[in-house]
Amino acid sequence: MCCDEIRTAFDASEECIKSNVLQARENGVKFRIQPKKGADDVFCRIQVDGCLIRDKSRQKCDYWFRHCQQEATQNYFIELKGGKVKKGFEQIIGTIKQAREKGITLQKKNIYGIIVSSNLPKATNVQNLKDQFKKDHGVNLIVNSGDEYTLVIK
């Protein structure tokens, strides 16, 4: 499984990394992956905060979903927030940095950040975060207002 390297690098328990679990919920906010029909790709859900990364002094997001496919492994860093989108952005970036510190190869072209927030700040602030993410860290930062988001894999 493509998540074995993460389990090893972080010395993570089996509870932190689950194969083919396609959703996460926290504080009434939900994230879900809808895979392509008929695809046999493998996904793993990594519970980051309090499981993979237990150091309370480090910034970390809630979940990291890994889509293991032959073309390229895609990485989705998820923060489920009641508000404070900027804080969610910082938590995603902190997780990416810690994964790289542990020797996990993360190519910018295969990194996505997703913040599901019930409270959305001004559009200009969100656009600045999206631009910064795309420039420095990954392909795209998605900020969704509402208590649920479904990522459809095409």
N, C-alpha and C positions, 0 to 999 in steps of 0.2 A: 504494500500500500504506500502511496506517495506521502503519507503523513508519518511514517515510521521515523524519518529523519528528525521531525519535530519532536516526537515523543522522546527520542534518544537525546537530542540536544538540550532539551529542557528537563530531562529526567522526570517526565510527566507520568502520572498514573493513568490507568486505563479509563478512569472516569472522566478525564479531561478531554479525550479525543475519541469521538464516536464516528463510525462509518455509516454513511448514508442516512444520517439524521439531517433533515432538510429544513428545520425550523428552530427558532429560539424565541423565548419570551422573557421579558423582564419588566417589572413595574407596570404591567398592563400594556406594554409596547411589544409588538410582534414583528419578526422578520421571517420570511419564508422563501425558499428557492423552488422554482418550478422548472424541472429539467426538460430538455427536448424530448418529445414523445419518441419512444423506441430506442433512445440512446442507452448505452450500457456503461456510461461514464461513472466513475466513482467520486463521491463527495465525502468529505469528512468535516465534522463540526468540532471545532476546538473551543472549549470554554477557556477564555484567557484570564479574565479577572477573577482572582481568588483560586484558580486551579492551575493553569499553565504557568502563570506569573503570580506568585504569592507575595512578592515584595510590595508592601503597601506604600512605600515611598516612590515607586515608579509609576509613571503614566502608562495606562494600558486600556485597551478597548474591551468590550464585553465578549465578543466572539470573533473567531477567524474561521471562515469557511474556505476550504480548499477544494477546487474542482480539478480532479486528476483526469487528464485526457492526453491522448497521444501527441497532439499538436503542441500543446503547452499547458502547464499547470497554472490555473488562474487562482488568484488569492483575493478574497473578499474580507476586508476588515470591517466589522460591524460594531456600531455603538448605538445602543438603545437609550434614548434620553427623554426626560420629561421637559427639557429645555437646554439652554446653554450649548448651542451648536459649536461655538468656538472651543469649548472645553472638550467636546466630542472629537473635534478635529485633532486637538493636541493628544488625546488618548490614542487615536488611530496611528498618528505619527510615532508616538512613543513605542507602540507595539511593533511597528515595522523596524524601528531602530534596534529594539531588543532582539528581534528575530535575526537580524543581520549580525548583531554582536555574538550570537550563538552559532554563527556559521551557516545559517539557512540562506540559500541563494534565492533572492527575490528580484526578478527583473522588473524594472519600472513598467514595461509594457504589459505586465501580467498582474498589476496591483490595482485594486479598486477599493475605495473607501465608501462606506454607506452609513449615513447617520439618519436614524428614524427618530424624529422629535415631535412631540405633541405641541411644541411651541417654536415657531419659526421667527428668527430675527429679520431685520431689514434685508431686502433683496440684495442691496449693494454689498452688505457684509458677507452674505452667503456667496455671492459671485467672486469676491476677493479670495475667500477660502478655496473655492473650486479652482480658480486660476493658480493659486499658490500650490495646491496639491498636484495639479497637472504639470506644472513647471518643475517641481522638485521631487515628487514622490511616486506618481502612478499615472494611470490612464485617465481616471475620472473619479471625482468625488460626487456622490449622489446625496442630496439632502432632501428628505421627504418629510413633509409635515403631515401629521396624522398618527394614529396609534398602530398602523400596520403597513408593511411594505412587502411586496412580492417581487423577487427578481426572476424574470423569465429568461431562461437560457435558450438561445437560438442556435 
